Amino acid sequence: GAGSAHLGGYCVGLVIGVARYAYEPSICLPRDVTDQQIVRVVIQYIDSQPARLQEDMVLLAKEALRKTWPCQR
């Protein structure tokens, strides 16, 4: 659908790499989370704040993931 075309504007591999491999102690991904879910969360977060599109994608992705899957410490 329209969503998949929209995805092309983002670095999907970058988002997944950040989510899975960047050591980020404040983010705790569910063990069974899929790459697709990760990307969807990040895109929805960025889409909800269009004014921030020019910001660093990596930082926005981390922020989205931290808000969605914070670690319970």
C-alpha positions as CSV (number, residue, x, y, z in Angstrom):
1,G,0.0,0.0,0.0
2,A,0.9,3.6,0.3
3,G,2.9,2.8,3.5
4,S,5.5,0.8,1.8
5,A,6.2,3.5,-0.8
6,H,6.6,5.9,2.0
7,L,9.1,3.7,3.6
8,G,11.5,4.4,0.7
9,G,12.2,7.9,2.1
10,Y,13.9,6.4,5.2
11,C,17.1,4.3,5.7
12,V,15.4,1.1,6.8
13,G,18.7,-0.7,7.3
14,L,20.0,2.1,9.4
15,V,17.0,2.1,11.7
16,I,17.2,-1.7,12.2
17,G,20.9,-1.5,12.7
18,V,20.5,1.2,15.4
19,A,17.7,-0.7,17.1
20,R,19.4,-4.1,17.2
21,Y,23.1,-3.3,17.3
22,A,23.7,0.1,18.9
23,Y,24.3,-0.4,22.6
24,E,21.6,1.7,24.1
25,P,21.0,0.8,27.8
26,S,17.7,2.7,27.9
27,I,16.1,0.7,25.1
28,C,14.9,-2.9,25.7
29,L,13.4,-4.5,22.6
30,P,11.0,-7.4,23.2
31,R,12.8,-10.6,22.4
32,D,10.3,-11.5,19.6
33,V,10.1,-8.0,18.0
34,T,10.5,-8.1,14.2
35,D,12.4,-5.7,12.0
36,Q,9.1,-4.6,10.5
37,Q,7.7,-3.6,13.9
38,I,10.9,-1.6,14.7
39,V,10.7,0.3,11.4
40,R,7.0,1.0,11.8
41,V,7.5,2.4,15.3
42,V,10.3,4.7,14.1
43,I,8.4,5.9,11.0
44,Q,5.2,6.6,12.9
45,Y,7.2,8.6,15.5
46,I,8.9,10.7,12.9
47,D,5.7,11.1,10.9
48,S,4.0,12.5,14.0
49,Q,6.6,15.2,14.2
50,P,7.2,16.4,10.6
51,A,9.1,19.5,11.8
52,R,11.9,17.3,13.0
53,L,12.5,15.4,9.7
54,Q,15.8,17.3,9.1
55,E,17.2,16.0,12.4
56,D,19.6,13.1,12.7
57,M,17.7,9.9,11.7
58,V,19.7,7.9,14.2
59,L,18.9,10.1,17.1
60,L,15.2,10.2,16.2
61,A,15.1,6.4,15.8
62,K,16.7,5.9,19.3
63,E,14.2,8.4,20.8
64,A,11.3,6.5,19.2
65,L,12.5,3.2,20.4
66,R,13.2,4.5,23.9
67,K,9.7,5.8,24.1
68,T,8.1,2.6,22.8
69,W,10.3,0.0,24.6
70,P,11.9,1.6,27.6
71,C,13.9,-0.6,30.0
72,Q,12.2,-1.2,33.3
73,R,15.1,-0.6,35.7
